């Protein structure tokens, strides 16, 4: 009983982080068998994230092998530091420098999906909005006052927070969408409900950007546990073995206890 209680308390910080601090999280469907998605996610990660964030518990050649990327393609297109493909995925930025520039060293992202969860990452990356009061000119609806620039802004565009028309339903007669000013709707504290909306479009439309973020999230989930698919496969065979083993064990047990009342 004491062990169970200790385990629950040990997991509480992780559960709190994964919950997203009470913010609604959009659902992200993870598919680790979609190599095309994982490859695109690796591209986005190398181009937009690895300037500041490392994944120092993974190796380039392991990622290339798992994702079906030829090593020469990996070296030419996804390794910008000139390191050998067998090296760990570290970055050139020193922690002491990044702490001075950003106020805190950007965390390593190898295990971020295990800590935060896929839904949190997916929602977080899509929730940056313009905020002139912040050092980098942006804030985040999921992680308030985060000390990070919106690195995907050129893909998404400029997102702002404020009043906007939101779809509240459909007219059953005409089939048209019914819209309402979001600030006209009040929450339980009788405060205007502000929403995020695009003020300037980026390189991708809304659907394309959501897909790009989903690919990046999918890749980070893979990075957190590269053996996930292999583990599931091994688990199936282990359960099958135990099911077959149960048959002789059952009859052996019955034979041992025969005549004992």
C-alpha positions as CSV (number, residue, x, y, z in Angstrom):
1,X,0.0,0.0,0.0
2,X,2.8,2.4,0.9
3,X,4.5,1.6,-2.4
4,X,1.3,2.4,-4.3
5,X,1.0,5.8,-2.5
6,X,4.6,6.7,-3.2
7,X,4.1,5.8,-6.9
8,X,1.1,8.1,-7.1
9,X,2.9,11.0,-5.6
10,X,5.9,10.4,-7.9
11,X,3.6,10.6,-10.9
12,X,1.8,13.8,-9.8
13,X,4.3,16.3,-11.4
14,X,4.1,14.5,-14.7
15,X,0.3,14.4,-14.7
16,X,0.2,18.1,-13.8
17,X,2.5,18.9,-16.7
18,X,0.6,16.7,-19.2
19,X,-2.7,18.3,-18.2
20,X,-1.6,21.7,-19.7
21,X,-2.5,23.8,-16.6
22,X,-6.2,23.7,-17.2
23,X,-6.0,24.9,-20.8
24,X,-8.0,22.9,-23.4
25,X,-5.7,20.7,-25.4
26,X,-6.5,19.8,-29.0
27,X,-6.3,16.1,-29.7
28,X,-3.3,14.8,-31.6
29,X,-3.4,11.4,-33.2
30,X,0.0,9.8,-33.0
31,X,1.0,7.3,-35.8
32,X,4.5,5.9,-35.3
33,X,4.0,3.7,-38.4
34,X,3.7,6.7,-40.7
35,X,7.3,7.0,-41.8
36,X,6.5,9.9,-44.2
37,X,5.1,11.9,-41.3
38,X,8.1,11.1,-39.1
39,X,10.5,12.1,-41.9
40,X,8.7,15.4,-42.4
41,X,8.8,15.9,-38.6
42,X,12.5,15.3,-38.6
43,X,12.9,17.9,-41.3
44,X,11.0,20.5,-39.4
45,X,12.8,19.7,-36.2
46,X,16.2,20.0,-37.8
47,X,15.3,23.3,-39.5
48,X,13.3,25.1,-36.8
49,X,14.2,23.5,-33.4
50,X,17.8,22.4,-33.4
51,X,19.2,25.9,-33.3
52,X,18.3,26.0,-29.6
53,X,17.1,22.5,-28.6
54,X,19.1,19.3,-28.6
55,X,18.0,15.7,-28.5
56,X,21.3,14.6,-26.9
57,X,20.0,11.1,-25.9
58,X,19.5,10.1,-29.6
59,X,22.0,9.4,-32.4
60,X,21.6,10.6,-36.0
61,X,22.2,7.2,-37.5
62,X,19.6,5.5,-35.2
63,X,17.0,8.1,-36.3
64,X,17.9,7.6,-39.9
65,X,17.6,3.9,-39.7
66,X,14.3,3.9,-37.8
67,X,12.8,6.5,-40.2
68,X,14.0,4.9,-43.4
69,X,16.3,7.8,-44.3
70,X,19.5,6.9,-46.2
71,X,22.5,8.0,-44.2
72,X,23.9,10.1,-47.0
73,X,20.6,12.0,-47.3
74,X,20.5,12.4,-43.5
75,X,24.1,13.8,-43.4
76,X,23.5,16.2,-46.3
77,X,20.1,17.5,-45.4
78,X,19.6,17.1,-41.6
79,X,23.0,17.5,-40.1
80,X,24.1,21.1,-40.2
81,X,26.9,21.0,-37.7
82,X,29.2,18.9,-39.8
83,X,29.2,16.1,-37.1
84,X,29.6,12.4,-37.9
85,X,26.3,10.6,-38.4
86,X,27.1,8.3,-35.5
87,X,27.2,11.2,-33.0
88,X,24.6,12.3,-30.5
89,X,22.2,15.0,-31.6
90,X,23.7,17.8,-29.6
91,X,23.8,21.5,-30.5
92,X,26.7,24.0,-30.7
93,X,25.0,26.5,-28.3
94,X,26.5,26.4,-24.8
95,X,24.1,26.2,-21.9
96,X,25.7,29.2,-20.1
97,X,25.3,31.3,-23.2
98,X,21.7,30.3,-23.8
99,X,20.9,31.0,-20.2
100,X,22.3,34.5,-20.5
101,X,20.5,35.2,-23.8
102,X,17.1,33.6,-23.0
103,X,17.0,33.8,-19.2
104,X,17.0,30.0,-19.0
105,X,18.7,27.3,-21.1
106,X,16.3,25.8,-23.7
107,X,15.6,22.3,-22.5
108,X,16.6,19.1,-24.3
109,X,13.6,17.7,-26.2
110,X,14.5,14.0,-26.4
111,X,11.9,13.1,-23.7
112,X,9.6,16.1,-23.9
113,X,6.7,14.0,-25.3
114,X,7.0,11.6,-22.3
115,X,6.7,14.6,-19.9
116,X,4.2,16.8,-21.6
117,X,2.3,14.5,-23.9
118,X,1.5,14.7,-27.6
119,X,-1.7,16.8,-27.1
120,X,0.2,19.4,-25.1
121,X,3.0,19.8,-27.7
122,X,0.5,19.9,-30.6
123,X,-1.6,22.6,-28.9
124,X,1.4,24.6,-27.6
125,X,3.1,24.9,-31.0
126,X,-0.1,26.3,-32.5
127,X,-0.9,28.7,-29.7
128,X,1.7,31.5,-30.1
129,X,0.2,35.0,-30.6
130,X,1.6,38.5,-30.9
131,X,2.3,40.3,-27.6
132,X,4.3,43.5,-27.7
133,X,4.9,43.3,-23.9
134,X,7.1,40.2,-24.3
135,X,10.8,40.3,-25.2
136,X,10.3,38.3,-28.4
137,X,7.0,39.9,-29.3
138,X,5.0,36.8,-28.7
139,X,3.2,35.0,-26.0
140,X,1.6,31.5,-25.7
141,X,-2.0,30.6,-24.7
142,X,-0.8,27.2,-23.3
143,X,2.4,28.4,-21.6
144,X,1.9,31.9,-20.4
145,X,4.9,34.3,-20.7
146,X,7.1,31.6,-22.2
147,X,10.6,32.8,-23.0
148,X,10.7,31.5,-26.5
149,X,10.3,33.1,-30.0
150,X,7.6,31.8,-32.4
151,X,10.0,29.8,-34.6
152,X,7.3,28.5,-36.8
153,X,5.8,32.0,-37.5
154,X,6.9,32.0,-41.2
155,X,4.9,28.9,-41.7
156,X,1.8,29.8,-39.7
157,X,1.8,33.6,-40.1
158,X,1.0,36.3,-37.5
159,X,-1.5,35.1,-35.0
160,X,-3.2,37.5,-32.6
161,X,-5.5,37.2,-29.6
162,X,-8.7,39.1,-29.3
163,X,-12.3,39.3,-30.4
164,X,-13.3,37.5,-33.6
165,X,-16.3,35.9,-35.2
166,X,-16.6,32.2,-34.1
167,X,-18.9,29.5,-35.5
168,X,-21.5,28.7,-32.9
169,X,-23.7,26.3,-35.0
170,X,-25.5,25.8,-38.3
171,X,-28.8,27.0,-39.6
172,X,-30.9,23.9,-40.1
173,X,-32.9,25.5,-42.9
174,X,-30.1,27.0,-45.0
175,X,-27.1,24.9,-43.8
176,X,-25.1,28.1,-43.3
177,X,-22.8,28.6,-40.4
178,X,-24.0,30.7,-37.5
179,X,-21.3,33.2,-36.3
180,X,-21.0,35.3,-33.2
181,X,-18.5,37.7,-31.8
182,X,-16.4,35.8,-29.3
183,X,-16.3,38.7,-26.9
184,X,-20.0,38.8,-26.8
185,X,-19.9,35.3,-25.2
186,X,-19.1,35.4,-21.5
187,X,-17.4,32.7,-19.5
188,X,-18.3,31.7,-15.9
189,X,-16.5,34.8,-14.5
190,X,-18.4,37.1,-16.9
191,X,-15.2,38.1,-18.7
192,X,-14.9,38.5,-22.5
193,X,-13.7,35.3,-24.2
194,X,-10.7,36.2,-26.5
195,X,-9.7,33.7,-29.2
196,X,-6.6,33.2,-31.4
197,X,-6.9,34.1,-35.1
198,X,-4.6,34.8,-38.0
199,X,-4.0,38.4,-38.8
200,X,-1.4,37.7,-41.5
201,X,-1.0,34.4,-43.4
202,X,2.2,32.5,-43.5
203,X,3.7,30.1,-46.1
204,X,1.1,27.4,-45.2
205,X,-2.6,27.7,-44.9
206,X,-4.3,26.7,-41.6
207,X,-4.8,23.0,-42.6
208,X,-1.2,22.7,-43.9
209,X,0.3,24.3,-40.7
210,X,-1.7,22.0,-38.5
211,X,-0.4,19.0,-40.5
212,X,3.2,20.3,-40.2
213,X,2.8,20.7,-36.4
214,X,1.3,17.2,-36.3
215,X,4.3,15.8,-38.1
216,X,6.7,17.6,-35.8
217,X,4.8,16.3,-32.7
218,X,4.8,12.8,-34.2
219,X,8.5,12.9,-34.5
220,X,9.0,14.1,-30.9
221,X,6.8,11.3,-29.7
222,X,9.0,8.8,-31.6
223,X,12.2,10.4,-30.1
224,X,10.8,10.0,-26.6
225,X,10.6,6.2,-27.1
226,X,12.3,4.9,-30.3
227,X,11.5,1.3,-29.4
228,X,7.7,1.9,-29.0
229,X,6.7,-0.2,-32.0
230,X,9.2,-2.9,-31.2
231,X,8.0,-3.0,-27.6
232,X,4.4,-3.5,-28.7
233,X,5.4,-6.3,-31.1
234,X,7.4,-8.0,-28.3
235,X,4.5,-7.5,-25.9
236,X,2.1,-9.3,-28.3
237,X,4.4,-12.4,-28.5
238,X,5.0,-12.4,-24.8
239,X,1.2,-12.4,-24.1
240,X,0.7,-15.2,-26.7
241,X,3.5,-17.3,-25.1
242,X,1.9,-16.8,-21.6
243,X,-1.5,-17.8,-23.0
244,X,-0.1,-21.0,-24.5
245,X,2.0,-21.7,-21.3
246,X,-1.2,-21.4,-19.2
247,X,-2.6,-24.6,-20.7
248,X,0.2,-27.0,-19.5
249,X,0.6,-25.1,-16.2
250,X,-3.1,-25.5,-15.5
251,X,-3.1,-29.2,-16.1
252,X,0.2,-29.6,-14.1
253,X,-1.3,-27.7,-11.2
254,X,-4.4,-29.9,-11.3
255,X,-2.2,-33.0,-11.3
256,X,-0.2,-31.8,-8.3
257,X,-3.3,-31.2,-6.3
258,X,-5.1,-34.4,-7.3
259,X,-6.1,-36.4,-4.2
260,X,-5.5,-33.4,-1.9
261,X,-8.8,-32.2,-0.2
